[in-house]
Amino acid sequence: MSLLDQSLPYVRAISPYQPGKPITQLSRELGIPAERIVKLASNENPLGMSPKAKAALQAAVSTLERYPDDFDLKAAVAAHTGFGAERIVLGNGSNDLLDIAARVFLAPGRSTIFSQHAFAVYPLASLTAGAELIAVPARDFGHDIEAMLAAVRPDTRLVWIANPNNPTGTFLAHARIGAFLRALPGDVVVVIDEAYNEYLPAGVEGDSKDYLGEFPNLVITRTFSKIYGLAGLRVGYALTSAAIADLMNRVRQPFNCNNLALAAAAAALGDDEFVARSQRVNRAGMEQLTAGFRRLGFEFIPSYGNFVTFRAGDAAAVNEKLLRQGVIVRPIAGYGMPEWLRVTIGAEAENRRFLQALESARG
């Protein structure tokens, strides 16, 4: 028996997460100067980071000889959300929080439920814990919440919901989530991943945070990687009951958020003007891209995030043509959508460049 055979079989079953192609990699592969490449693959903020976060980041450089102190960020999140520090868990990006939740509640002999076409980290984190996966077929590319409820078994311990969903951009009304929580057994934990929550339009009714007082089995995760523009610093937070937060903090790595991330995130939460500007840019970009898809005859899924998923036909071939023009988008065949591509909403010029490249790639 080989050394690798001694590893856990459910770890060997994991397919590693495939991130969006970096600009530097495409530059090396095709010899395209990095400054001529447009990356619209990873749902990053085209405005960069908040100016307040950048100033805080620069000031925090002088603290790097010290271990991190997360007091200020927890206080900022508490003020921003209205929940006490005892109900907050910080993570090295929200992915870290998803992994922590899986390690706390999942194990061999337990099952977990997620939707088809939902974020790839849910099965990855669940398999790492040894749980059995239950993938529920999607409805209109989004969560079929009734089918997910029907899929719950006596050994089910965790349900994953992405809202808005990545990579399809679909959204579950908060009232439907409330009905789901009320029908679910109280010993099943629900993780609602709200990485794109800040991009929701003003007309969306309700707030999932309102359910935290009613359901002690609810965990809500959010990130600073998207609208706040801090993807490279890796920082996010979870809101939950004090009891679950205590469990998550027991398995959380010590100092899992570094000094730079803590300082920048705390400052970003206070930069309302930057968030509002990012929302305006996203709305304008959404209109620009969807109008372009209609003009070019591409089907797309209406999105509540900062990206749009569109049907490209031979998506692999279209993606290759886009890459050769220096435009990076995200293939999503690994999500069971081999005919589709996902494109991040960029700045106006980036969106225009993408649409021009797409029109060329279509021919």
NORGI-V271756 format. One record per residue. N is the residue number from 1. RES is the residue in one small letter. PHI is phi in radians with two decimals (none if undefined). PSI is psi in whole degrees, 0 to 359 (none if undefined). OMEGA is omega in degrees with one decimal (NA if undefined). Layout:
{{N/RES/PHI/PSI/OMEGA} {N/RES/PHI/PSI/OMEGA}}
This chain:
{{1/m/none/133/-177.3} {2/s/-1.36/166/177.3} {3/l/-1.04/318/-178.6} {4/l/-1.13/330/178.3} {5/d/-1.17/343/177.9} {6/q/-1.38/347/179.0} {7/s/-1.28/164/-178.0} {8/l/-1.19/132/-176.2} {9/p/-1.07/326/-179.6} {10/y/-1.30/340/172.1} {11/v/-1.30/319/178.2} {12/r/-1.13/338/-179.3} {13/a/-1.40/351/-175.7} {14/i/-1.34/134/168.8} {15/s/-1.63/121/-176.8} {16/p/-1.01/147/178.0} {17/y/-1.11/134/179.7} {18/q/-1.86/107/179.4} {19/p/-1.33/171/174.1} {20/g/-1.10/147/-177.7} {21/k/-1.10/127/178.4} {22/p/-1.22/153/177.3} {23/i/-1.03/316/-176.8} {24/t/-1.11/326/179.6} {25/q/-1.18/315/178.9} {26/l/-1.12/322/178.0} {27/s/-1.05/317/178.8} {28/r/-1.16/318/-174.5} {29/e/-1.22/318/-172.5} {30/l/-1.95/358/178.5} {31/g/1.23/22/177.4} {32/i/-1.51/129/177.7} {33/p/-0.97/136/-175.3} {34/a/-0.99/326/-177.7} {35/e/-1.23/347/179.1} {36/r/-1.70/1/-177.8} {37/i/-1.68/136/175.4} {38/v/-1.89/119/178.6} {39/k/-1.80/115/177.7} {40/l/-2.25/52/-172.6} {41/a/-2.07/341/-168.4} {42/s/-2.14/15/174.9} {43/n/1.01/41/177.8} {44/e/-1.54/158/-179.1} {45/n/-1.37/121/-179.1} {46/p/-1.16/344/178.3} {47/l/-1.47/356/-176.2} {48/g/1.42/216/-178.5} {49/m/-1.82/163/176.1} {50/s/-1.00/136/175.5} {51/p/-1.00/323/177.6} {52/k/-1.14/322/177.8} {53/a/-1.16/320/-179.8} {54/k/-1.11/318/178.1} {55/a/-1.11/317/178.6} {56/a/-1.13/323/178.9} {57/l/-1.09/315/-180.0} {58/q/-1.13/321/179.5} {59/a/-1.19/328/-175.9} {60/a/-1.30/347/179.6} {61/v/-1.00/328/-177.9} {62/s/-1.29/356/-177.8} {63/t/-1.84/7/-168.4} {64/l/-1.25/348/175.2} {65/e/-1.39/351/-178.4} {66/r/-1.78/149/171.5} {67/y/-1.18/151/-175.6} {68/p/-1.14/149/172.9} {69/d/-2.17/113/-172.9} {70/d/-1.58/11/-175.6} {71/f/-1.02/312/-174.4} {72/d/-1.14/320/179.6} {73/l/-1.20/318/177.2} {74/k/-1.06/320/178.4} {75/a/-1.13/320/179.1} {76/a/-1.17/318/177.8} {77/v/-1.14/320/178.8} {78/a/-1.07/316/179.1} {79/a/-1.16/323/-177.5} {80/h/-1.26/325/-173.3} {81/t/-1.83/339/-177.0} {82/g/1.49/13/179.0} {83/f/-2.00/141/-176.8} {84/g/-1.17/160/-177.5} {85/a/-1.05/333/-179.7} {86/e/-1.22/350/179.8} {87/r/-1.92/12/-176.3} {88/i/-2.04/136/173.3} {89/v/-2.17/130/179.0} {90/l/-1.67/147/-178.8} {91/g/-2.38/158/174.8} {92/n/-1.37/71/-166.1} {93/g/1.45/159/179.9} {94/s/-1.21/338/174.9} {95/n/-1.00/321/178.3} {96/d/-1.04/320/-179.2} {97/l/-1.19/324/176.0} {98/l/-1.10/318/179.2} {99/d/-1.14/320/178.7} {100/i/-1.10/315/179.2} {101/a/-1.04/319/178.8} {102/a/-1.10/318/-178.1} {103/r/-1.20/331/179.8} {104/v/-1.32/321/-168.3} {105/f/-1.98/348/-176.5} {106/l/-1.98/154/-178.2} {107/a/-2.96/168/172.4} {108/p/-0.96/137/-177.2} {109/g/1.61/357/176.3} {110/r/-2.05/153/179.3} {111/s/-2.04/160/-179.9} {112/t/-2.43/148/-173.5} {113/i/-2.08/136/173.7} {114/f/-2.59/168/-176.9} {115/s/-1.62/146/166.2} {116/q/-0.95/144/-179.3} {117/h/1.17/18/176.8} {118/a/-1.67/173/-171.8} {119/f/-0.94/133/-173.3} {120/a/-1.13/341/-177.8} {121/v/-1.24/336/-178.8} {122/y/-1.08/306/176.2} {123/p/-1.15/327/179.8} {124/l/-1.10/309/179.6} {125/a/-1.12/323/-178.7} {126/s/-1.19/318/177.9} {127/l/-1.15/324/177.6} {128/t/-1.02/327/178.5} {129/a/-1.51/354/177.2} {130/g/1.53/12/-176.4} {131/a/-1.39/160/173.6} {132/e/-1.48/134/-177.1} {133/l/-1.59/135/172.2} {134/i/-2.13/104/179.6} {135/a/-1.67/119/-177.4} {136/v/-1.66/129/179.6} {137/p/-0.93/141/-178.7} {138/a/-1.31/159/171.1} {139/r/-2.06/119/-178.6} {140/d/0.92/43/177.2} {141/f/1.22/6/-180.0} {142/g/-2.15/188/-177.6} {143/h/-1.27/127/169.7} {144/d/-1.59/88/-168.7} {145/i/-1.14/328/178.2} {146/e/-1.23/319/177.8} {147/a/-1.17/325/177.3} {148/m/-1.14/321/177.3} {149/l/-1.12/318/-179.6} {150/a/-1.17/337/-177.9} {151/a/-1.42/351/-178.6} {152/v/-1.10/132/178.8} {153/r/-2.03/169/177.2} {154/p/-1.02/333/-179.3} {155/d/-1.64/4/179.3} {156/t/-1.30/130/-178.2} {157/r/-2.15/349/-177.2} {158/l/-2.68/136/175.2} {159/v/-2.11/133/179.9} {160/w/-1.81/133/175.1} {161/i/-2.33/125/175.1} {162/a/-1.77/124/-174.3} {163/n/-2.57/105/-4.3} {164/p/-1.08/157/-176.2} {165/n/-1.51/139/172.1} {166/n/-1.94/123/22.0} {167/p/-1.85/10/-172.1} {168/t/-1.61/341/178.4} {169/g/1.41/6/-178.1} {170/t/-1.31/161/-175.3} {171/f/-2.38/137/175.1} {172/l/-1.72/124/177.9} {173/a/-1.02/141/-176.5} {174/h/-1.04/327/179.8} {175/a/-1.12/324/178.5} {176/r/-1.21/324/176.4} {177/i/-1.14/320/177.7} {178/g/-1.05/317/178.2} {179/a/-1.11/322/178.0} {180/f/-1.09/314/-178.7} {181/l/-1.11/323/-178.8} {182/r/-1.23/331/-178.9} {183/a/-1.52/345/-174.7} {184/l/-1.43/142/173.5} {185/p/-0.98/141/-175.0} {186/g/-1.19/347/179.6} {187/d/-1.67/11/174.7} {188/v/-1.86/124/-179.2} {189/v/-1.44/139/175.3} {190/v/-2.00/123/174.0} {191/v/-1.83/118/175.4} {192/i/-1.81/114/-178.1} {193/d/-1.57/110/-176.1} {194/e/-1.98/50/-178.8} {195/a/-1.06/333/-176.1} {196/y/-1.93/18/-175.2} {197/n/-0.98/321/-175.3} {198/e/-1.22/349/178.0} {199/y/-1.60/357/-179.0} {200/l/-1.10/139/179.0} {201/p/-1.17/159/-174.8} {202/a/-1.08/334/-175.7} {203/g/-1.36/354/-179.4} {204/v/-1.22/128/-176.4} {205/e/-1.53/142/173.8} {206/g/1.45/175/-179.5} {207/d/-2.63/128/-177.9} {208/s/-1.03/333/179.3} {209/k/-1.03/333/-178.9} {210/d/-1.10/338/-178.7} {211/y/-1.46/349/-176.4} {212/l/-1.13/329/178.2} {213/g/-1.27/335/-176.8} {214/e/-1.61/331/-172.2} {215/f/-2.19/101/179.7} {216/p/-1.21/352/179.6} {217/n/-1.65/11/-176.8} {218/l/-1.72/136/173.8} {219/v/-2.21/127/177.1} {220/i/-1.99/127/178.2} {221/t/-1.97/141/177.1} {222/r/-2.39/164/-172.9} {223/t/-2.37/158/171.7} {224/f/-1.73/6/-174.3} {225/s/-1.39/338/-171.4} {226/k/-1.70/267/-173.3} {227/i/-1.16/333/-179.2} {228/y/-1.44/350/173.0} {229/g/1.25/30/-177.1} {230/l/-1.98/33/-174.7} {231/a/-1.00/322/-177.2} {232/g/-1.28/346/-179.9} {233/l/-1.62/342/176.1} {234/r/1.02/85/177.6} {235/v/-2.67/137/177.4} {236/g/-2.68/180/178.7} {237/y/-2.56/156/174.5} {238/a/-2.08/145/171.8} {239/l/-2.00/133/-178.3} {240/t/-2.85/189/174.9} {241/s/-1.23/157/178.2} {242/a/-1.06/326/-178.7} {243/a/-1.18/315/178.6} {244/i/-1.22/321/177.8} {245/a/-1.04/320/178.2} {246/d/-1.08/317/178.9} {247/l/-1.14/316/-179.4} {248/m/-1.12/322/179.0} {249/n/-1.22/339/177.5} {250/r/-1.23/327/-178.6} {251/v/-1.77/351/177.4} {252/r/-1.11/138/177.3} {253/q/-1.11/138/175.3} {254/p/-1.03/139/176.7} {255/f/0.98/44/-177.3} {256/n/-1.30/349/173.0} {257/c/-2.03/128/-175.8} {258/n/-1.44/168/-176.2} {259/n/-1.00/318/-178.0} {260/l/-1.15/316/179.8} {261/a/-1.10/316/-179.0} {262/l/-1.06/315/-177.7} {263/a/-1.19/314/-178.2} {264/a/-1.14/319/-178.4} {265/a/-1.15/318/179.3} {266/a/-1.07/319/178.9} {267/a/-1.21/321/-178.3} {268/a/-1.09/324/179.4} {269/l/-1.07/336/-179.4} {270/g/-1.67/5/-177.4} {271/d/-1.78/75/-177.6} {272/d/-1.11/326/-178.5} {273/e/-1.14/320/179.9} {274/f/-1.16/318/178.3} {275/v/-1.08/316/179.9} {276/a/-1.10/319/178.3} {277/r/-1.14/320/178.3} {278/s/-1.10/322/177.8} {279/q/-1.14/319/179.2} {280/r/-1.12/315/178.7} {281/v/-1.07/321/-179.3} {282/n/-1.17/317/179.1} {283/r/-1.09/315/179.5} {284/a/-1.12/318/179.1} {285/g/-1.16/323/177.2} {286/m/-1.07/315/178.7} {287/e/-1.12/320/179.8} {288/q/-1.10/314/-177.8} {289/l/-1.22/314/-177.1} {290/t/-1.17/324/174.6} {291/a/-1.11/321/177.3} {292/g/-1.12/319/177.7} {293/f/-1.09/318/179.1} {294/r/-1.11/316/-179.6} {295/r/-1.08/321/-177.1} {296/l/-1.53/353/177.3} {297/g/1.44/29/178.3} {298/f/-1.75/130/172.6} {299/e/-1.23/142/177.5} {300/f/-2.47/161/178.7} {301/i/-1.72/120/176.8} {302/p/-0.92/132/-170.5} {303/s/-2.09/145/174.4} {304/y/-1.84/8/-177.8} {305/g/-1.89/209/177.3} {306/n/-1.97/40/-178.5} {307/f/-2.74/164/175.9} {308/v/-2.37/137/175.9} {309/t/-1.82/129/-175.5} {310/f/-2.29/152/-179.4} {311/r/-1.48/119/-175.8} {312/a/-1.83/358/-176.1} {313/g/1.38/250/172.7} {314/d/-1.40/81/-171.0} {315/a/-1.09/323/-179.5} {316/a/-1.11/318/-180.0} {317/a/-1.20/317/178.5} {318/v/-1.10/317/179.2} {319/n/-1.06/318/179.8} {320/e/-1.10/320/178.1} {321/k/-1.15/323/177.1} {322/l/-1.14/316/179.9} {323/l/-1.04/320/-178.6} {324/r/-1.22/345/173.2} {325/q/-1.71/6/178.1} {326/g/1.39/27/179.4} {327/v/-2.10/122/-178.2} {328/i/-1.84/121/170.2} {329/v/-2.12/188/-172.9} {330/r/-2.02/112/170.2} {331/p/-1.19/143/-177.4} {332/i/-2.26/32/175.3} {333/a/-1.04/327/179.2} {334/g/-1.15/346/176.5} {335/y/-1.69/13/-178.1} {336/g/1.36/24/-178.5} {337/m/-2.28/68/-173.5} {338/p/-1.19/343/-180.0} {339/e/-1.65/2/-171.3} {340/w/-2.03/154/171.8} {341/l/-2.26/150/176.3} {342/r/-1.95/133/178.9} {343/v/-2.15/132/175.8} {344/t/-1.31/145/173.8} {345/i/-1.34/119/-179.2} {346/g/-1.85/198/172.3} {347/a/-1.21/164/-175.1} {348/e/-0.96/315/-178.9} {349/a/-1.18/324/178.3} {350/e/-1.18/318/177.6} {351/n/-1.09/318/179.2} {352/r/-1.10/317/178.5} {353/r/-1.07/317/178.1} {354/f/-1.06/312/-178.0} {355/l/-1.11/323/176.8} {356/q/-1.13/317/178.8} {357/a/-1.17/323/179.4} {358/l/-1.14/319/178.2} {359/e/-1.07/320/177.4} {360/s/-1.20/320/-177.5} {361/a/-1.20/333/-178.8} {362/r/-1.16/329/-174.9} {363/g/-1.48/none/NA}}
